[in-house]
Amino acid sequence: MAEPYLSGRSSKAHDLAHRLAKRENRSITDIVERALEAYEMREAPRETAEAFYARLKALASTDIDLDELIRESHRLYCESSTHSNGAEI
C-alpha cells in the first residue's frame, strides 16, 4: 500500500521545513503535521454541538422544527417517486 504524499511547490516552505526539522531534530513530516495542527486549532477551532446550536438559535429569527421539516421532505419525496397510476419508479 502506498504511503500518503503531500507536495508543495513553495521554496520558502521547503526551506523553512528543512531548517526547522534540522534545528528541532525532527522529521520534515513531523514539522509539517505539527504546523498544520497548530494552524487548524488557531484558525478553525472546533465548536461543540451545544455551542453551535445555541449560536444558531440566537441567529435565527424563527424557531424551526427540524423533525417536521424532515417528515415533510420525506412525504414530498415519496409522493414524487410515485407515477400518476400509483406505480413506483
N, CA, C and O atoms as a CHARMM CRD file, in Angstrom:
* protein
*
  356
    1    1 MET  N      0.84500  -1.17600   0.00000 PROA 1      0.00000
    2    1 MET  CA     0.00000   0.00000   0.00000 PROA 1      0.00000
    3    1 MET  C      0.89400   1.24500   0.00000 PROA 1      0.00000
    4    1 MET  O      1.85400   1.32600   0.76700 PROA 1      0.00000
    5    2 ALA  N      0.58000   2.18900  -0.84500 PROA 2      0.00000
    6    2 ALA  CA     1.38200   3.40600  -0.96400 PROA 2      0.00000
    7    2 ALA  C      1.15300   4.32400   0.22500 PROA 2      0.00000
    8    2 ALA  O      0.05100   4.40400   0.76800 PROA 2      0.00000
    9    3 GLU  N      2.20700   5.00700   0.61400 PROA 3      0.00000
   10    3 GLU  CA     2.11700   5.96200   1.71400 PROA 3      0.00000
   11    3 GLU  C      1.45000   7.25100   1.22800 PROA 3      0.00000
   12    3 GLU  O      1.58100   7.60900   0.05700 PROA 3      0.00000
   13    4 PRO  N      0.73800   7.94900   2.11400 PROA 4      0.00000
   14    4 PRO  CA     0.17400   9.25700   1.73700 PROA 4      0.00000
   15    4 PRO  C      1.30200  10.20700   1.33900 PROA 4      0.00000
   16    4 PRO  O      2.42300  10.09600   1.83500 PROA 4      0.00000
   17    5 TYR  N      0.99600  11.13300   0.44400 PROA 5      0.00000
   18    5 TYR  CA     2.01000  12.01900  -0.08400 PROA 5      0.00000
   19    5 TYR  C      1.45200  13.43100  -0.16000 PROA 5      0.00000
   20    5 TYR  O      0.33300  13.63200  -0.63100 PROA 5      0.00000
   21    6 LEU  N      2.21700  14.40300   0.29500 PROA 6      0.00000
   22    6 LEU  CA     1.84000  15.80400   0.22800 PROA 6      0.00000
   23    6 LEU  C      2.94300  16.54400  -0.49700 PROA 6      0.00000
   24    6 LEU  O      4.11800  16.41800  -0.15300 PROA 6      0.00000
   25    7 SER  N      2.56700  17.30900  -1.49000 PROA 7      0.00000
   26    7 SER  CA     3.55800  18.02800  -2.26800 PROA 7      0.00000
   27    7 SER  C      3.24200  19.52000  -2.24800 PROA 7      0.00000
   28    7 SER  O      2.08500  19.92700  -2.34900 PROA 7      0.00000
   29    8 GLY  N      4.27500  20.30900  -2.11800 PROA 8      0.00000
   30    8 GLY  CA     4.12700  21.75300  -2.20400 PROA 8      0.00000
   31    8 GLY  C      5.22300  22.31200  -3.08600 PROA 8      0.00000
   32    8 GLY  O      6.32200  21.75900  -3.13400 PROA 8      0.00000
   33    9 ARG  N      4.94500  23.38600  -3.77500 PROA 9      0.00000
   34    9 ARG  CA     5.92100  23.93500  -4.71100 PROA 9      0.00000
   35    9 ARG  C      6.53700  25.25000  -4.22300 PROA 9      0.00000
   36    9 ARG  O      7.13000  25.99200  -5.00700 PROA 9      0.00000
   37   10 SER  N      6.39400  25.52700  -2.94500 PROA 10     0.00000
   38   10 SER  CA     6.94500  26.75800  -2.39900 PROA 10     0.00000
   39   10 SER  C      8.37000  26.51600  -1.89600 PROA 10     0.00000
   40   10 SER  O      8.59700  25.68600  -1.01600 PROA 10     0.00000
   41   11 SER  N      9.31400  27.24600  -2.46200 PROA 11     0.00000
   42   11 SER  CA    10.70100  27.09900  -1.99800 PROA 11     0.00000
   43   11 SER  C     10.84300  27.64200  -0.58200 PROA 11     0.00000
   44   11 SER  O     11.65900  27.14400   0.19400 PROA 11     0.00000
   45   12 LYS  N     10.05700  28.65900  -0.23800 PROA 12     0.00000
   46   12 LYS  CA    10.09200  29.21200   1.12000 PROA 12     0.00000
   47   12 LYS  C      9.62000  28.15000   2.11900 PROA 12     0.00000
   48   12 LYS  O     10.25600  27.95600   3.15500 PROA 12     0.00000
   49   13 ALA  N      8.51500  27.46400   1.82200 PROA 13     0.00000
   50   13 ALA  CA     8.00200  26.42000   2.70800 PROA 13     0.00000
   51   13 ALA  C      8.99900  25.27100   2.81200 PROA 13     0.00000
   52   13 ALA  O      9.21500  24.72500   3.89500 PROA 13     0.00000
   53   14 HSD  N      9.59500  24.91100   1.70200 PROA 14     0.00000
   54   14 HSD  CA    10.59600  23.84200   1.67000 PROA 14     0.00000
   55   14 HSD  C     11.77500  24.18500   2.56900 PROA 14     0.00000
   56   14 HSD  O     12.17500  23.38700   3.41800 PROA 14     0.00000
   57   15 ASP  N     12.33000  25.38100   2.37600 PROA 15     0.00000
   58   15 ASP  CA    13.48800  25.80000   3.15700 PROA 15     0.00000
   59   15 ASP  C     13.15600  25.89700   4.64100 PROA 15     0.00000
   60   15 ASP  O     13.94500  25.47100   5.48300 PROA 15     0.00000
   61   16 LEU  N     12.00700  26.44800   4.96000 PROA 16     0.00000
   62   16 LEU  CA    11.60300  26.59200   6.35200 PROA 16     0.00000
   63   16 LEU  C     11.40300  25.23500   7.01400 PROA 16     0.00000
   64   16 LEU  O     11.85100  25.02300   8.14100 PROA 16     0.00000
   65   17 ALA  N     10.73500  24.31400   6.32300 PROA 17     0.00000
   66   17 ALA  CA    10.50700  22.97200   6.88000 PROA 17     0.00000
   67   17 ALA  C     11.83300  22.26000   7.13200 PROA 17     0.00000
   68   17 ALA  O     12.01000  21.62200   8.16900 PROA 17     0.00000
   69   18 HSD  N     12.75800  22.36700   6.18900 PROA 18     0.00000
   70   18 HSD  CA    14.05900  21.72100   6.35900 PROA 18     0.00000
   71   18 HSD  C     14.85100  22.35700   7.49900 PROA 18     0.00000
   72   18 HSD  O     15.47900  21.65400   8.29100 PROA 18     0.00000
   73   19 ARG  N     14.82100  23.68600   7.58100 PROA 19     0.00000
   74   19 ARG  CA    15.54900  24.38800   8.63800 PROA 19     0.00000
   75   19 ARG  C     14.99500  24.01800  10.01600 PROA 19     0.00000
   76   19 ARG  O     15.75600  23.75100  10.94600 PROA 19     0.00000
   77   20 LEU  N     13.63900  24.00400  10.14400 PROA 20     0.00000
   78   20 LEU  CA    13.02800  23.64600  11.42500 PROA 20     0.00000
   79   20 LEU  C     13.28700  22.18600  11.79200 PROA 20     0.00000
   80   20 LEU  O     13.55000  21.86900  12.95100 PROA 20     0.00000
   81   21 ALA  N     13.21200  21.31000  10.80500 PROA 21     0.00000
   82   21 ALA  CA    13.45600  19.89100  11.06500 PROA 21     0.00000
   83   21 ALA  C     14.87600  19.68000  11.59000 PROA 21     0.00000
   84   21 ALA  O     15.09100  18.91700  12.53200 PROA 21     0.00000
   85   22 LYS  N     15.82800  20.35500  10.98000 PROA 22     0.00000
   86   22 LYS  CA    17.21900  20.21600  11.41100 PROA 22     0.00000
   87   22 LYS  C     17.40600  20.79800  12.80700 PROA 22     0.00000
   88   22 LYS  O     18.04300  20.18000  13.66000 PROA 22     0.00000
   89   23 ARG  N     16.85000  21.98800  13.04100 PROA 23     0.00000
   90   23 ARG  CA    17.00500  22.64700  14.33500 PROA 23     0.00000
   91   23 ARG  C     16.32400  21.86500  15.46200 PROA 23     0.00000
   92   23 ARG  O     16.87200  21.75300  16.55900 PROA 23     0.00000
   93   24 GLU  N     15.12400  21.32000  15.19200 PROA 24     0.00000
   94   24 GLU  CA    14.35500  20.59700  16.21200 PROA 24     0.00000
   95   24 GLU  C     14.70900  19.10900  16.27000 PROA 24     0.00000
   96   24 GLU  O     14.20800  18.38300  17.12900 PROA 24     0.00000
   97   25 ASN  N     15.55900  18.66700  15.37200 PROA 25     0.00000
   98   25 ASN  CA    15.92800  17.26100  15.27800 PROA 25     0.00000
   99   25 ASN  C     14.68500  16.37300  15.10800 PROA 25     0.00000
  100   25 ASN  O     14.52100  15.35900  15.78600 PROA 25     0.00000
  101   26 ARG  N     13.83000  16.79000  14.19100 PROA 26     0.00000
  102   26 ARG  CA    12.59100  16.06700  13.88200 PROA 26     0.00000
  103   26 ARG  C     12.53100  15.83400  12.37600 PROA 26     0.00000
  104   26 ARG  O     13.28600  16.42200  11.60200 PROA 26     0.00000
  105   27 SER  N     11.61600  14.96400  11.99100 PROA 27     0.00000
  106   27 SER  CA    11.44100  14.73300  10.55400 PROA 27     0.00000
  107   27 SER  C     10.64500  15.89500   9.95500 PROA 27     0.00000
  108   27 SER  O      9.92000  16.60200  10.65600 PROA 27     0.00000
  109   28 ILE  N     10.79800  16.06900   8.66100 PROA 28     0.00000
  110   28 ILE  CA    10.03500  17.10100   7.96300 PROA 28     0.00000
  111   28 ILE  C      8.54100  16.80400   8.08300 PROA 28     0.00000
  112   28 ILE  O      7.73300  17.71900   8.24200 PROA 28     0.00000
  113   29 THR  N      8.18100  15.53400   8.00700 PROA 29     0.00000
  114   29 THR  CA     6.77500  15.14300   8.15200 PROA 29     0.00000
  115   29 THR  C      6.23100  15.60200   9.49500 PROA 29     0.00000
  116   29 THR  O      5.12800  16.14300   9.56500 PROA 29     0.00000
  117   30 ASP  N      6.99200  15.39300  10.55600 PROA 30     0.00000
  118   30 ASP  CA     6.56200  15.80200  11.88700 PROA 30     0.00000
  119   30 ASP  C      6.40500  17.31900  11.96400 PROA 30     0.00000
  120   30 ASP  O      5.44000  17.81800  12.54200 PROA 30     0.00000
  121   31 ILE  N      7.32800  18.03300  11.39600 PROA 31     0.00000
  122   31 ILE  CA     7.26500  19.50300  11.39300 PROA 31     0.00000
  123   31 ILE  C      6.01200  19.97300  10.67200 PROA 31     0.00000
  124   31 ILE  O      5.29300  20.83200  11.18300 PROA 31     0.00000
  125   32 VAL  N      5.74000  19.42600   9.49300 PROA 32     0.00000
  126   32 VAL  CA     4.57500  19.83800   8.70100 PROA 32     0.00000
  127   32 VAL  C      3.28200  19.47400   9.42500 PROA 32     0.00000
  128   32 VAL  O      2.35900  20.28600   9.48800 PROA 32     0.00000
  129   33 GLU  N      3.20900  18.25100   9.97600 PROA 33     0.00000
  130   33 GLU  CA     1.99600  17.83900  10.69400 PROA 33     0.00000
  131   33 GLU  C      1.72600  18.75600  11.88300 PROA 33     0.00000
  132   33 GLU  O      0.59400  19.19400  12.08700 PROA 33     0.00000
  133   34 ARG  N      2.76500  19.04900  12.67000 PROA 34     0.00000
  134   34 ARG  CA     2.59000  19.91600  13.83100 PROA 34     0.00000
  135   34 ARG  C      2.17100  21.32700  13.41800 PROA 34     0.00000
  136   34 ARG  O      1.33400  21.94900  14.07200 PROA 34     0.00000
  137   35 ALA  N      2.74700  21.81800  12.35200 PROA 35     0.00000
  138   35 ALA  CA     2.39200  23.15700  11.88000 PROA 35     0.00000
  139   35 ALA  C      0.93900  23.20500  11.41600 PROA 35     0.00000
  140   35 ALA  O      0.22000  24.16000  11.70800 PROA 35     0.00000
  141   36 LEU  N      0.51500  22.17900  10.69700 PROA 36     0.00000
  142   36 LEU  CA    -0.86900  22.15200  10.21500 PROA 36     0.00000
  143   36 LEU  C     -1.85700  21.98800  11.36500 PROA 36     0.00000
  144   36 LEU  O     -2.92600  22.59900  11.35700 PROA 36     0.00000
  145   37 GLU  N     -1.50700  21.16900  12.35200 PROA 37     0.00000
  146   37 GLU  CA    -2.37600  21.01800  13.52200 PROA 37     0.00000
  147   37 GLU  C     -2.50300  22.33700  14.28400 PROA 37     0.00000
  148   37 GLU  O     -3.59800  22.71200  14.70200 PROA 37     0.00000
  149   38 ALA  N     -1.38800  23.03800  14.46200 PROA 38     0.00000
  150   38 ALA  CA    -1.42600  24.32700  15.15100 PROA 38     0.00000
  151   38 ALA  C     -2.25400  25.33600  14.36700 PROA 38     0.00000
  152   38 ALA  O     -3.02300  26.10000  14.95000 PROA 38     0.00000
  153   39 TYR  N     -2.09800  25.33800  13.05600 PROA 39     0.00000
  154   39 TYR  CA    -2.88000  26.23700  12.20700 PROA 39     0.00000
  155   39 TYR  C     -4.36700  25.93900  12.31300 PROA 39     0.00000
  156   39 TYR  O     -5.18600  26.85200  12.42100 PROA 39     0.00000
  157   40 GLU  N     -4.71200  24.65800  12.28300 PROA 40     0.00000
  158   40 GLU  CA    -6.12500  24.27000  12.37200 PROA 40     0.00000
  159   40 GLU  C     -6.73600  24.75300  13.68400 PROA 40     0.00000
  160   40 GLU  O     -7.84000  25.30000  13.69500 PROA 40     0.00000
  161   41 MET  N     -6.02800  24.55500  14.77500 PROA 41     0.00000
  162   41 MET  CA    -6.55600  24.97000  16.08000 PROA 41     0.00000
  163   41 MET  C     -6.66300  26.48800  16.19200 PROA 41     0.00000
  164   41 MET  O     -7.60200  27.00300  16.79900 PROA 41     0.00000
  165   42 ARG  N     -5.72000  27.19000  15.61900 PROA 42     0.00000
  166   42 ARG  CA    -5.72200  28.65300  15.70200 PROA 42     0.00000
  167   42 ARG  C     -6.76500  29.27800  14.78200 PROA 42     0.00000
  168   42 ARG  O     -7.46000  30.21200  15.18200 PROA 42     0.00000
  169   43 GLU  N     -6.88200  28.77600  13.56500 PROA 43     0.00000
  170   43 GLU  CA    -7.74100  29.39800  12.56300 PROA 43     0.00000
  171   43 GLU  C     -9.17300  28.85500  12.53700 PROA 43     0.00000
  172   43 GLU  O    -10.10800  29.58100  12.20000 PROA 43     0.00000
  173   44 ALA  N     -9.33900  27.59900  12.88800 PROA 44     0.00000
  174   44 ALA  CA   -10.66400  26.99000  12.81100 PROA 44     0.00000
  175   44 ALA  C    -10.92600  26.10900  14.02600 PROA 44     0.00000
  176   44 ALA  O    -11.01400  24.88700  13.90500 PROA 44     0.00000
  177   45 PRO  N    -11.05100  26.73400  15.20300 PROA 45     0.00000
  178   45 PRO  CA   -11.28600  25.91800  16.38900 PROA 45     0.00000
  179   45 PRO  C    -12.63200  25.19900  16.29800 PROA 45     0.00000
  180   45 PRO  O    -13.60200  25.72600  15.75300 PROA 45     0.00000
  181   46 ARG  N    -12.66400  23.99400  16.84000 PROA 46     0.00000
  182   46 ARG  CA   -13.90400  23.20600  16.81800 PROA 46     0.00000
  183   46 ARG  C    -14.89300  23.78700  17.81800 PROA 46     0.00000
  184   46 ARG  O    -14.53200  24.20500  18.91800 PROA 46     0.00000
  185   47 GLU  N    -16.13200  23.79900  17.40300 PROA 47     0.00000
  186   47 GLU  CA   -17.21200  24.29100  18.24200 PROA 47     0.00000
  187   47 GLU  C    -18.02500  23.09600  18.71800 PROA 47     0.00000
  188   47 GLU  O    -18.34400  22.20800  17.92800 PROA 47     0.00000
  189   48 THR  N    -18.35800  23.06800  19.98800 PROA 48     0.00000
  190   48 THR  CA   -19.17200  21.96600  20.48300 PROA 48     0.00000
  191   48 THR  C    -20.56300  22.05000  19.87100 PROA 48     0.00000
  192   48 THR  O    -20.99900  23.12000  19.44500 PROA 48     0.00000
  193   49 ALA  N    -21.25700  20.91800  19.83100 PROA 49     0.00000
  194   49 ALA  CA   -22.61500  20.89200  19.28700 PROA 49     0.00000
  195   49 ALA  C    -23.50800  21.84300  20.07800 PROA 49     0.00000
  196   49 ALA  O    -24.32400  22.56100  19.50100 PROA 49     0.00000
  197   50 GLU  N    -23.35200  21.84400  21.39000 PROA 50     0.00000
  198   50 GLU  CA   -24.17200  22.71400  22.24300 PROA 50     0.00000
  199   50 GLU  C    -23.95100  24.18600  21.88700 PROA 50     0.00000
  200   50 GLU  O    -24.90700  24.95300  21.77700 PROA 50     0.00000
  201   51 ALA  N    -22.70000  24.56800  21.71000 PROA 51     0.00000
  202   51 ALA  CA   -22.38400  25.95300  21.36100 PROA 51     0.00000
  203   51 ALA  C    -22.89600  26.29200  19.96300 PROA 51     0.00000
  204   51 ALA  O    -23.40000  27.39200  19.73500 PROA 51     0.00000
  205   52 PHE  N    -22.76700  25.35500  19.03500 PROA 52     0.00000
  206   52 PHE  CA   -23.24900  25.57900  17.67200 PROA 52     0.00000
  207   52 PHE  C    -24.75200  25.82700  17.66000 PROA 52     0.00000
  208   52 PHE  O    -25.22000  26.78200  17.04000 PROA 52     0.00000
  209   53 TYR  N    -25.51300  24.96800  18.34600 PROA 53     0.00000
  210   53 TYR  CA   -26.97100  25.12800  18.34400 PROA 53     0.00000
  211   53 TYR  C    -27.40600  26.37900  19.10200 PROA 53     0.00000
  212   53 TYR  O    -28.39400  27.01200  18.73300 PROA 53     0.00000
  213   54 ALA  N    -26.68700  26.73400  20.14200 PROA 54     0.00000
  214   54 ALA  CA   -27.00600  27.97300  20.85800 PROA 54     0.00000
  215   54 ALA  C    -26.76600  29.17500  19.94800 PROA 54     0.00000
  216   54 ALA  O    -27.57300  30.10400  19.91400 PROA 54     0.00000
  217   55 ARG  N    -25.65300  29.15500  19.21100 PROA 55     0.00000
  218   55 ARG  CA   -25.35900  30.25600  18.27600 PROA 55     0.00000
  219   55 ARG  C    -26.38000  30.29400  17.15600 PROA 55     0.00000
  220   55 ARG  O    -26.83700  31.36800  16.76600 PROA 55     0.00000
  221   56 LEU  N    -26.74300  29.12400  16.63400 PROA 56     0.00000
  222   56 LEU  CA   -27.73500  29.03900  15.57000 PROA 56     0.00000
  223   56 LEU  C    -29.07900  29.58200  16.03200 PROA 56     0.00000
  224   56 LEU  O    -29.74800  30.31400  15.30300 PROA 56     0.00000
  225   57 LYS  N    -29.46800  29.21700  17.24800 PROA 57     0.00000
  226   57 LYS  CA   -30.74500  29.68200  17.80100 PROA 57     0.00000
  227   57 LYS  C    -30.73700  31.19700  17.97400 PROA 57     0.00000
  228   57 LYS  O    -31.73900  31.85900  17.70700 PROA 57     0.00000
  229   58 ALA  N    -29.61300  31.74300  18.41900 PROA 58     0.00000
  230   58 ALA  CA   -29.50600  33.18500  18.61900 PROA 58     0.00000
  231   58 ALA  C    -29.56800  33.93800  17.29100 PROA 58     0.00000
  232   58 ALA  O    -30.07600  35.05800  17.23500 PROA 58     0.00000
  233   59 LEU  N    -29.05200  33.32500  16.22100 PROA 59     0.00000
  234   59 LEU  CA   -29.03800  33.97900  14.91600 PROA 59     0.00000
  235   59 LEU  C    -30.36600  33.85200  14.17600 PROA 59     0.00000
  236   59 LEU  O    -30.69400  34.69200  13.33800 PROA 59     0.00000
  237   60 ALA  N    -31.12300  32.81500  14.48000 PROA 60     0.00000
  238   60 ALA  CA   -32.37000  32.55500  13.76200 PROA 60     0.00000
  239   60 ALA  C    -33.47400  33.45900  14.28700 PROA 60     0.00000
  240   60 ALA  O    -33.59600  33.67600  15.49300 PROA 60     0.00000
  241   61 SER  N    -34.26900  33.98100  13.37300 PROA 61     0.00000
  242   61 SER  CA   -35.37400  34.83800  13.78000 PROA 61     0.00000
  243   61 SER  C    -36.61300  34.01800  14.12700 PROA 61     0.00000
  244   61 SER  O    -37.50800  34.50900  14.81500 PROA 61     0.00000
  245   62 THR  N    -36.67100  32.78100  13.65700 PROA 62     0.00000
  246   62 THR  CA   -37.79900  31.90600  13.97000 PROA 62     0.00000
  247   62 THR  C    -37.27200  30.54500  14.38200 PROA 62     0.00000
  248   62 THR  O    -36.18400  30.13300  13.98000 PROA 62     0.00000
  249   63 ASP  N    -38.05800  29.85800  15.18600 PROA 63     0.00000
  250   63 ASP  CA   -37.69300  28.51600  15.61600 PROA 63     0.00000
  251   63 ASP  C    -38.11800  27.53800  14.53200 PROA 63     0.00000
  252   63 ASP  O    -39.25800  27.58300  14.06900 PROA 63     0.00000
  253   64 ILE  N    -37.22100  26.66100  14.12500 PROA 64     0.00000
  254   64 ILE  CA   -37.50400  25.70300  13.06100 PROA 64     0.00000
  255   64 ILE  C    -37.60800  24.31700  13.67200 PROA 64     0.00000
  256   64 ILE  O    -36.72600  23.88800  14.41700 PROA 64     0.00000
  257   65 ASP  N    -38.69300  23.61800  13.35200 PROA 65     0.00000
  258   65 ASP  CA   -38.87900  22.23900  13.80800 PROA 65     0.00000
  259   65 ASP  C    -38.23900  21.33200  12.76000 PROA 65     0.00000
  260   65 ASP  O    -38.85100  21.02400  11.73700 PROA 65     0.00000
  261   66 LEU  N    -37.01300  20.91000  13.02200 PROA 66     0.00000
  262   66 LEU  CA   -36.28400  20.10500  12.04600 PROA 66     0.00000
  263   66 LEU  C    -36.95300  18.76500  11.79900 PROA 66     0.00000
  264   66 LEU  O    -36.95200  18.27100  10.67200 PROA 66     0.00000
  265   67 ASP  N    -37.52900  18.16400  12.84700 PROA 67     0.00000
  266   67 ASP  CA   -38.21900  16.88500  12.65900 PROA 67     0.00000
  267   67 ASP  C    -39.38000  17.03300  11.68200 PROA 67     0.00000
  268   67 ASP  O    -39.57300  16.18800  10.80800 PROA 67     0.00000
  269   68 GLU  N    -40.14500  18.09600  11.82900 PROA 68     0.00000
  270   68 GLU  CA   -41.27600  18.33600  10.92200 PROA 68     0.00000
  271   68 GLU  C    -40.78600  18.60800   9.50200 PROA 68     0.00000
  272   68 GLU  O    -41.38800  18.14600   8.53300 PROA 68     0.00000
  273   69 LEU  N    -39.71000  19.34500   9.38400 PROA 69     0.00000
  274   69 LEU  CA   -39.12900  19.62600   8.06700 PROA 69     0.00000
  275   69 LEU  C    -38.69300  18.34400   7.38000 PROA 69     0.00000
  276   69 LEU  O    -38.91100  18.18000   6.17900 PROA 69     0.00000
  277   70 ILE  N    -38.08100  17.43700   8.12300 PROA 70     0.00000
  278   70 ILE  CA   -37.64200  16.14900   7.56300 PROA 70     0.00000
  279   70 ILE  C    -38.84300  15.31500   7.15900 PROA 70     0.00000
  280   70 ILE  O    -38.85900  14.72800   6.07700 PROA 70     0.00000
  281   71 ARG  N    -39.86100  15.25700   8.03000 PROA 71     0.00000
  282   71 ARG  CA   -41.07300  14.48200   7.69600 PROA 71     0.00000
  283   71 ARG  C    -41.72600  15.01300   6.43100 PROA 71     0.00000
  284   71 ARG  O    -42.12200  14.23200   5.56500 PROA 71     0.00000
  285   72 GLU  N    -41.84300  16.32600   6.31300 PROA 72     0.00000
  286   72 GLU  CA   -42.47900  16.92800   5.14000 PROA 72     0.00000
  287   72 GLU  C    -41.65300  16.66200   3.88000 PROA 72     0.00000
  288   72 GLU  O    -42.21200  16.35300   2.82700 PROA 72     0.00000
  289   73 SER  N    -40.33300  16.77900   3.98300 PROA 73     0.00000
  290   73 SER  CA   -39.47600  16.49200   2.82900 PROA 73     0.00000
  291   73 SER  C    -39.60700  15.03500   2.41400 PROA 73     0.00000
  292   73 SER  O    -39.63300  14.73100   1.22100 PROA 73     0.00000
  293   74 HSD  N    -39.68800  14.14600   3.37000 PROA 74     0.00000
  294   74 HSD  CA   -39.84400  12.71600   3.07500 PROA 74     0.00000
  295   74 HSD  C    -41.18200  12.44900   2.40300 PROA 74     0.00000
  296   74 HSD  O    -41.26500  11.67200   1.45200 PROA 74     0.00000
  297   75 ARG  N    -42.23500  13.10200   2.90600 PROA 75     0.00000
  298   75 ARG  CA   -43.56700  12.92800   2.31500 PROA 75     0.00000
  299   75 ARG  C    -43.56100  13.40200   0.86200 PROA 75     0.00000
  300   75 ARG  O    -44.07900  12.71200  -0.01600 PROA 75     0.00000
  301   76 LEU  N    -42.98100  14.56900   0.60600 PROA 76     0.00000
  302   76 LEU  CA   -42.92500  15.09700  -0.76100 PROA 76     0.00000
  303   76 LEU  C    -42.09400  14.19300  -1.66600 PROA 76     0.00000
  304   76 LEU  O    -42.44100  13.99300  -2.83100 PROA 76     0.00000
  305   77 TYR  N    -41.00200  13.64900  -1.14000 PROA 77     0.00000
  306   77 TYR  CA   -40.16200  12.74400  -1.92500 PROA 77     0.00000
  307   77 TYR  C    -40.94600  11.48700  -2.28200 PROA 77     0.00000
  308   77 TYR  O    -40.90200  11.02600  -3.42200 PROA 77     0.00000
  309   78 CYS  N    -41.66000  10.93600  -1.30900 PROA 78     0.00000
  310   78 CYS  CA   -42.44100   9.71600  -1.56900 PROA 78     0.00000
  311   78 CYS  C    -43.52600   9.97100  -2.60300 PROA 78     0.00000
  312   78 CYS  O    -43.78000   9.12700  -3.46200 PROA 78     0.00000
  313   79 GLU  N    -44.16000  11.12600  -2.52400 PROA 79     0.00000
  314   79 GLU  CA   -45.20400  11.46000  -3.49900 PROA 79     0.00000
  315   79 GLU  C    -44.61200  11.62900  -4.90000 PROA 79     0.00000
  316   79 GLU  O    -45.22900  11.22400  -5.88600 PROA 79     0.00000
  317   80 SER  N    -43.43600  12.21800  -4.99100 PROA 80     0.00000
  318   80 SER  CA   -42.84100  12.45700  -6.31000 PROA 80     0.00000
  319   80 SER  C    -42.24200  11.20400  -6.91500 PROA 80     0.00000
  320   80 SER  O    -42.00400  11.15700  -8.12200 PROA 80     0.00000
  321   81 SER  N    -41.99100  10.17800  -6.09500 PROA 81     0.00000
  322   81 SER  CA   -41.41200   8.94200  -6.63500 PROA 81     0.00000
  323   81 SER  C    -42.47600   7.94900  -7.05200 PROA 81     0.00000
  324   81 SER  O    -42.15500   6.80100  -7.35800 PROA 81     0.00000
  325   82 THR  N    -43.74300   8.36000  -7.07300 PROA 82     0.00000
  326   82 THR  CA   -44.85600   7.50400  -7.49200 PROA 82     0.00000
  327   82 THR  C    -45.48700   8.09700  -8.75200 PROA 82     0.00000
  328   82 THR  O    -45.80900   9.28500  -8.78100 PROA 82     0.00000
  329   83 HSD  N    -45.66400   7.28900  -9.78200 PROA 83     0.00000
  330   83 HSD  CA   -46.31800   7.74600 -11.01100 PROA 83     0.00000
  331   83 HSD  C    -47.78600   8.03000 -10.73200 PROA 83     0.00000
  332   83 HSD  O    -48.31800   7.64200  -9.69300 PROA 83     0.00000
  333   84 SER  N    -48.42400   8.70200 -11.65800 PROA 84     0.00000
  334   84 SER  CA   -49.85100   9.02600 -11.50600 PROA 84     0.00000
  335   84 SER  C    -50.71100   7.77900 -11.44400 PROA 84     0.00000
  336   84 SER  O    -51.80900   7.83200 -10.89100 PROA 84     0.00000
  337   85 ASN  N    -50.25400   6.64700 -11.99400 PROA 85     0.00000
  338   85 ASN  CA   -51.05500   5.41500 -11.94600 PROA 85     0.00000
  339   85 ASN  C    -50.78000   4.63800 -10.66600 PROA 85     0.00000
  340   85 ASN  O    -51.30500   3.53800 -10.49300 PROA 85     0.00000
  341   86 GLY  N    -49.96500   5.18800  -9.76000 PROA 86     0.00000
  342   86 GLY  CA   -49.70600   4.53800  -8.48800 PROA 86     0.00000
  343   86 GLY  C    -48.50400   3.61600  -8.49700 PROA 86     0.00000
  344   86 GLY  O    -48.13000   3.08500  -7.45100 PROA 86     0.00000
  345   87 ALA  N    -47.89300   3.41400  -9.65000 PROA 87     0.00000
  346   87 ALA  CA   -46.72100   2.53500  -9.72200 PROA 87     0.00000
  347   87 ALA  C    -45.49300   3.29900  -9.28600 PROA 87     0.00000
  348   87 ALA  O    -45.30400   4.45800  -9.65700 PROA 87     0.00000
  349   88 GLU  N    -44.66300   2.64800  -8.49900 PROA 88     0.00000
  350   88 GLU  CA   -43.43000   3.30300  -8.05200 PROA 88     0.00000
  351   88 GLU  C    -42.39500   3.28600  -9.16400 PROA 88     0.00000
  352   88 GLU  O    -42.37900   2.39200 -10.01000 PROA 88     0.00000
  353   89 ILE  N    -41.54700   4.27600  -9.14400 PROA 89     0.00000
  354   89 ILE  CA   -40.48100   4.37800 -10.13800 PROA 89     0.00000
  355   89 ILE  C    -39.39600   3.39000  -9.80900 PROA 89     0.00000
  356   89 ILE  O    -38.39700   3.31000 -10.52400 PROA 89     0.00000
